[in-house]
Amino acid sequence: MNVMYFAWVRERIGIPQEAVETDAATVSDLVAELVAREDRYAAAFADISALRVALDQELSDFDAPLAGVREVAFFPPMTGG
């Protein structure tokens, strides 16, 4: 699946997107796999309450299943302005 990172998440990880092979059942499982990779992922996902996730361009929750999902995007909450 394609995993995309935006704003400070991208800055901490150092790349805007990557193809990830995973057996993760949920978004939280995917985050756990990423955090186990390297410290930069651990820094980006240290406080998931400060993050939002979209699955195939639809806002979702971290307990959402990943079955059939092609794209996961992580980003900080958006504010109006």
N, C-alpha and C positions, 0 to 999 in steps of 0.2 A: 504494500500500500504506500501511497505518497503521504509523507508527514511534512507539514508546513509549519514554520515558526515565524511569528510576527513581533515587531516592536522589541522590547527589552528581552523577550524570550530568544529571539534570533540573535541579538547581541551577545547574550551569555553562551549560547551554543556555538555561534560562529558561522552558521550556515542558514540559508533561508528555507531549504527543504531537502528531503532525502527520501530515497526508496528504502522501506524497512520491511524485512521478512520477519513475520511474527506469528506466534501461536496464541497471542493474548486474546482472552475472551471478552474483556472489557477495556475501556479507555484507561481505567486505573491500573489494570494489568500491563498495558502498553507503557504507561508512565514508569511503572516499577522496572520493566525491562530496560528502558532508556536510562533511568537513573543508575542502574547497575553497570552500564557501559563505561562511563567516565565521569569525572568530577564536574565537567561543564554541564552535563545534563542534570546532575544532582543540584547544582546551583540554580539552574533554570526552573526546576520543579520543586524547589525547597518548600514552597508554600502554595499548594495548588488552589487554596481558597482565593488567591490573587490572580487566578487564571480562568479563562473561559475556553471551551472546546467546541468545535464545529465538526460534524461528520457529514461528508459529502455536501458541504456548504449550508448545513442546517445546525443551529445552536443545539447543543445536547448537554448531557450530564456525564460526569466521570464514571458513573456506574453503567453507562449505556453499552450494549453489546456491539462488538466490532464485526460480526458476521456479515459479509457482503459489502462492507465499507471499503471504498477505494481511496478516500482522502480524509485525513485527519488534520485539523488546523488548531494550533494553540496560540492564544493571544491574551493580552491583559483586557480587563473590562473597558468598554468604550464609553466615552462621555459625550454628551451633546455640546453644541457650542455655536 
